[in-house]
Amino acid sequence: MAVCFMFNASKESIKSFGVGEYMMELENQNILFFTRTMQLGGTENVVLQLCEIFKPLVNKIVVCSCGGVNVKKLASMGIRHYTLPDIESKSPSIILDVCAKLEKIVSKENITLIHTHHRMAAFYVAVLGLYKKCAFFSTAHNTFYNKKALTQFSYKHSNLIACGDMVKKNLVDFYSIPEKQIDVIHNAVKPFKEDIISDCTIRELHNQEYFLVGNVGRLSEQKGMVYFIKAIPEVLKKHDNARFLIVGSGEDEEKLKRLTETLDIKNKVIFLGYRNDIQNIISQLDLLVLSSLWEGLPLTPIEAFSVGKTIVATAVDGTPEIVEDGVSGILIEPKNSKAIAEKIVFMIENSDERLKMEKAAKKRFEQEFSFEKFAEKYVEVYKKKI
């Protein structure tokens, strides 16, 4: 689930990130961020973050994608968005259309640096040879085990940034990309410094003394919400005072709602829908669950840690880079509803242990996943390679 940032950065505030000394090297750059969509999600969130970081430092930023709700956010930041066809399409006519439009954008906007956030976006840069005239960066946001030749071709000339160590390992081990070509920059979120705005649904549940367990993410196969929902009846057998909140939207929403009816837990599960105040919502929960089947470096644990909450999370891909098992949270295997239920019950019944993990989680966020570190590292990589 994306955390949306209001754009309020300035050259002075960016200096507070410790990156002001790079301004002269960057100020003439015209950057194109090229991704598949600007819908809701972790990748789109990173694009918004990079726009916020670099807008005060460079001459110009433009973004191209097939569109989405976050195009309005770009507009509020004063950043132009170009709409392209969906780059996942293999239609020859669409491929030719994307190629033509991308070349026009690069020429019209006098782009000097292209930063892609999807393998197919990198493919278009490679096939058009745009890396010959522009600095070329790509961020890998997930692990994959397919399209080996395409991935190698797409990333061959790119300065690669992996969002976590496991993503880098995937690029090196499976795709045989040279290790020296890849920098690792962990995803991050801003600290939550605002006053908590009480959600009326959550407030009413707390007034009834329920223990609130949340799961935040797109309602899709990747996030494993089915396994989370199937764990709920087992928790309720021991703790009927628990209630479960699912925050997000997506293609599986109706399927998941029907599952709660089939399991006769419809009144115990609340679907809050998409929220743009995720840290505010998480701060009002007692526990978070991440049931994902695969991830790159997920934002949800970082968001939870930023507001001093702990998590039960599947140990997939980059998640163990964030969650220290038994220290800042609990790790479990994916696709295991029984394990999800057991660890939720443990957290309910062991409040002292939960509080220790919450303190450790907040400390880990401050040391490893702050927005300031994220900004500094991206600027350092740009400065080193442009």
C-alpha positions in Angstrom: 0.0 0.0 0.0 1.4 3.3 -1.0 2.0 6.2 1.4 1.3 9.4 -0.5 3.4 12.5 0.3 2.3 16.0 -0.1 5.0 17.8 -2.1 6.5 20.4 0.1 10.2 20.0 -0.4 12.5 22.9 -1.2 16.2 23.2 -1.9 16.6 24.2 1.8 14.7 21.1 3.0 16.7 18.8 0.7 19.9 20.1 2.1 18.7 18.8 5.4 18.9 15.4 3.9 22.6 15.9 3.6 22.6 16.1 -0.2 22.8 19.8 -0.9 26.5 19.6 -2.0 25.4 17.7 -5.1 23.1 20.4 -6.4 25.5 21.9 -8.9 26.1 18.5 -10.6 22.4 17.7 -10.8 20.8 21.1 -11.6 21.1 20.7 -15.4 19.5 17.2 -15.6 16.2 16.6 -17.2 14.9 13.3 -15.7 12.3 10.9 -17.2 10.9 8.4 -14.7 9.4 5.6 -16.8 7.2 3.0 -15.2 4.2 0.8 -16.1 1.5 2.6 -14.2 0.9 5.3 -11.6 -1.7 3.3 -9.8 -1.4 2.5 -6.1 1.6 0.4 -5.0 5.1 0.3 -3.7 6.8 1.0 -7.1 4.5 4.0 -7.7 5.3 5.2 -4.2 9.0 5.1 -4.9 8.5 7.1 -8.1 6.6 9.7 -6.1 9.4 9.8 -3.5 12.1 10.3 -6.1 10.0 13.1 -7.7 9.9 14.8 -4.3 13.6 14.3 -3.7 14.9 15.4 -7.1 12.5 18.1 -8.2 14.3 20.8 -6.2 17.7 19.5 -7.4 17.3 19.2 -11.1 16.1 21.3 -14.1 13.0 19.2 -14.9 11.3 15.9 -14.1 8.6 14.2 -16.3 7.0 10.8 -15.8 5.5 8.4 -18.3 3.2 5.4 -17.7 -0.2 4.1 -18.7 -1.7 6.3 -16.0 -3.5 5.8 -12.7 -4.8 7.7 -9.7 -1.3 9.0 -8.8 -1.2 11.1 -11.9 -3.1 13.7 -9.9 -0.4 13.6 -7.3 2.2 14.3 -9.9 0.1 17.2 -11.1 0.0 18.6 -7.6 3.8 18.4 -7.5 4.0 20.3 -10.8 5.3 17.3 -12.7 4.2 16.5 -16.2 2.9 13.0 -17.0 2.8 11.5 -20.4 0.4 8.6 -21.0 1.7 5.6 -22.9 0.0 2.3 -23.8 0.5 -0.5 -21.2 4.1 -1.6 -21.7 3.1 -5.2 -20.6 1.3 -5.6 -23.9 3.0 -7.7 -26.6 0.8 -6.4 -29.4 3.2 -5.3 -32.3 1.1 -2.2 -32.9 1.3 -1.2 -29.3 5.1 -1.9 -29.2 5.6 0.4 -32.2 3.3 3.0 -30.6 5.3 3.0 -27.3 8.6 3.2 -29.2 7.4 6.2 -31.2 5.9 8.1 -28.3 8.9 7.4 -26.0 11.4 8.8 -28.6 9.2 11.9 -29.0 9.1 12.5 -25.2 12.9 12.1 -24.9 13.4 14.5 -27.8 10.7 17.1 -26.8 11.8 17.3 -23.1 15.5 17.1 -23.9 15.8 14.2 -21.5 19.4 13.6 -20.1 18.6 10.9 -17.6 16.1 8.0 -17.8 15.2 6.0 -14.8 13.0 3.0 -15.3 10.9 1.1 -12.8 9.8 -1.9 -14.7 11.6 -4.5 -16.8 9.6 -3.6 -19.9 10.4 0.0 -19.5 14.1 -0.8 -19.4 13.5 -3.0 -22.5 12.2 0.0 -24.5 15.2 2.1 -23.4 17.6 -0.7 -24.5 15.9 -1.5 -27.8 15.8 2.1 -28.9 19.4 2.7 -27.8 18.4 5.6 -25.6 21.1 4.7 -23.1 23.6 6.0 -25.7 22.4 9.6 -25.4 21.0 9.6 -21.8 22.3 8.4 -18.4 20.3 5.2 -17.8 19.2 3.9 -14.3 16.8 1.1 -13.4 15.3 0.2 -10.1 14.5 -3.5 -9.6 11.5 -3.7 -7.2 10.9 -7.4 -7.0 12.5 -10.8 -7.5 11.6 -12.8 -10.6 12.4 -16.2 -12.1 11.3 -15.8 -15.7 12.1 -13.9 -19.0 15.8 -14.4 -18.5 17.0 -13.3 -21.9 14.7 -10.3 -22.0 15.8 -9.2 -18.5 19.5 -9.5 -19.4 19.0 -7.5 -22.6 17.0 -4.8 -20.8 19.4 -4.2 -18.0 22.7 -4.7 -19.8 23.5 -1.0 -20.1 21.7 0.2 -17.0 23.0 1.4 -13.7 20.9 -0.9 -11.6 19.5 -0.2 -8.2 18.0 -3.1 -6.2 15.5 -2.3 -3.4 17.0 -4.9 -1.2 19.8 -7.5 -0.8 17.6 -10.4 -2.0 16.6 -8.5 -5.1 20.3 -8.0 -5.9 21.0 -11.6 -5.2 18.2 -12.6 -7.6 19.7 -10.3 -10.3 23.2 -11.8 -9.8 22.3 -15.5 -9.3 19.4 -16.0 -11.7 20.0 -13.4 -14.3 23.9 -13.4 -14.2 24.1 -9.6 -14.0 27.5 -8.4 -12.7 27.4 -7.6 -9.0 29.4 -4.4 -9.6 26.6 -3.1 -11.8 24.1 -3.1 -8.9 23.7 -0.8 -5.9 21.3 -1.6 -3.1 19.0 1.2 -1.7 16.4 0.1 0.7 12.9 1.4 0.4 11.8 3.9 3.1 9.0 6.0 4.4 8.8 9.3 6.1 8.4 9.4 9.9 4.9 9.9 11.0 4.9 13.2 12.9 1.3 14.3 12.5 -1.4 14.1 15.1 -3.3 10.8 14.9 -6.7 11.4 13.2 -9.0 8.9 14.9 -10.9 6.6 12.4 -14.5 6.2 13.5 -14.7 2.5 12.8 -11.5 1.8 14.7 -12.5 4.0 17.5 -15.8 2.2 18.0 -14.0 -1.2 18.0 -11.5 0.0 20.6 -14.4 1.3 22.7 -15.7 -2.3 22.7 -12.3 -3.5 23.8 -11.5 -5.5 20.7 -7.9 -6.4 19.8 -7.3 -5.1 16.3 -5.3 -7.0 13.7 -4.7 -5.3 10.3 -3.4 -6.4 6.9 -2.5 -3.7 4.5 -1.9 -4.2 0.8 -3.4 -4.5 -2.7 -6.1 -7.1 -2.7 -4.3 -9.4 -5.2 -2.7 -12.9 -5.2 0.7 -11.5 -4.3 -0.4 -10.3 -0.9 -1.8 -13.7 0.3 -4.9 -12.2 1.8 -6.7 -15.6 1.3 -4.3 -17.2 3.8 -4.8 -14.4 6.3 -8.6 -14.7 6.1 -8.4 -18.5 6.5 -6.4 -18.0 9.7 -9.1 -15.9 11.3 -11.5 -18.6 12.5 -8.6 -20.3 14.4 -7.8 -17.1 16.2 -11.4 -16.5 17.1 -11.6 -19.9 18.7 -9.2 -18.7 21.4 -9.9 -14.9 21.3 -13.3 -13.9 20.2 -12.4 -10.3 21.2 -10.2 -10.0 18.1 -11.3 -8.2 15.0 -9.6 -8.0 11.6 -9.2 -5.0 9.3 -8.1 -5.3 5.7 -6.8 -2.0 4.2 -6.6 -1.8 0.4 -8.3 -2.4 -2.9 -7.7 -4.6 -5.8 -9.0 -7.2 -8.2 -9.6 -9.9 -5.6 -11.8 -7.7 -3.3 -15.1 -9.4 -4.1 -13.5 -12.9 -3.9 -12.1 -12.1 -0.5 -15.4 -10.8 0.8 -17.2 -13.9 -0.4 -14.6 -16.0 1.5 -15.4 -14.2 4.8 -19.1 -15.2 4.2 -18.2 -18.8 3.4 -16.2 -19.0 6.6 -19.0 -17.3 8.6 -16.7 -14.5 9.8 -18.2 -11.6 7.7 -19.0 -9.7 10.9 -15.5 -10.1 12.3 -13.6 -8.7 9.2 -13.8 -5.1 8.2 -12.7 -4.0 4.7 -11.6 -0.4 5.0 -10.8 0.0 1.3 -8.0 2.2 -0.1 -6.6 4.7 2.4 -4.0 7.4 1.8 -3.2 7.7 5.5 -1.7 4.3 6.1 0.6 5.3 8.9 -2.3 7.0 10.6 -4.4 3.9 10.3 -1.6 1.5 11.4 -0.9 3.6 14.5 -4.4 2.8 15.7 -4.1 -1.0 15.3 -2.7 -3.5 17.8 -0.9 -5.7 15.4 -0.1 -6.0 11.7 0.1 -9.0 9.5 1.9 -9.3 6.1 0.8 -12.5 4.4 2.6 -11.9 1.0 3.6 -14.7 -1.2 6.4 -12.7 -2.8 7.9 -9.2 -2.4 10.9 -7.1 -3.3 11.4 -5.0 -0.2 7.9 -4.4 1.1 6.8 -1.0 2.5 4.2 -2.4 4.9 6.7 -3.5 7.6 8.6 -0.2 7.3 5.3 1.7 7.7 4.4 -0.3 10.7 7.9 0.2 12.3 7.7 3.9 11.6 4.7 4.2 14.0 6.1 1.8 16.6 4.0 -1.3 15.6 5.2 -4.8 15.2 4.3 -7.4 12.6 3.7 -11.1 11.8 5.2 -11.4 8.3 5.9 -14.1 5.7 9.7 -14.6 5.3 9.7 -14.0 1.6 12.4 -12.3 -0.5 13.4 -9.0 1.2 11.0 -9.1 4.2 13.7 -10.7 6.5 15.9 -7.7 5.7 13.4 -5.6 7.6 11.9 -7.9 10.2 14.3 -9.5 12.7 12.5 -12.7 13.8 11.7 -12.6 17.4 13.2 -9.1 17.8 11.2 -6.6 15.9 8.5 -9.0 14.7 7.8 -12.6 13.9 8.6 -14.4 10.6 6.6 -17.3 9.2 6.5 -19.4 6.0 4.1 -18.2 3.3 0.8 -19.9 2.4 0.4 -21.1 6.0 -2.8 -20.0 7.6 -2.1 -22.1 10.7 1.2 -20.3 11.3 -0.5 -16.9 10.9 -3.2 -17.9 13.4 -0.6 -19.3 15.9 1.5 -16.1 15.9 -1.4 -13.8 16.1 -2.6 -15.7 19.2 1.0 -15.5 20.6 1.0 -11.7 20.2 -2.4 -11.4 21.8 -1.4 -13.6 24.8 2.1 -12.1 25.3 1.7 -8.4 25.5 5.1 -7.8 27.2 6.8 -9.6 24.3 4.7 -7.6 21.8 5.7 -4.3 23.5 9.4 -5.2 23.3 9.1 -5.9 19.6 7.3 -2.6 19.1 10.2 -0.7 20.7 12.8 -2.7 18.6 10.8 -2.0 15.5 10.8 1.7 16.0 14.5 1.7 16.6 15.2 -0.4 13.5 13.1 2.1 11.4 15.1 5.0 12.7 18.5 3.3 12.1 17.9 1.6 8.7 14.8 2.8 6.8 14.5 6.5 7.2 13.5 8.7 4.3 16.7 10.8 4.8 18.9 7.8 4.2 16.9 6.8 1.2 17.3 10.3 -0.3 21.0 10.5 0.5 21.7 7.2 -1.2 19.8 7.9 -4.4 21.5 11.3 -4.8 24.9 9.6 -4.2 24.3 7.0 -6.9 23.1 9.6 -9.4 26.1 11.8 -8.6 28.5 8.9 -8.9 27.3 7.7 -12.3 26.0 10.6 -14.4 
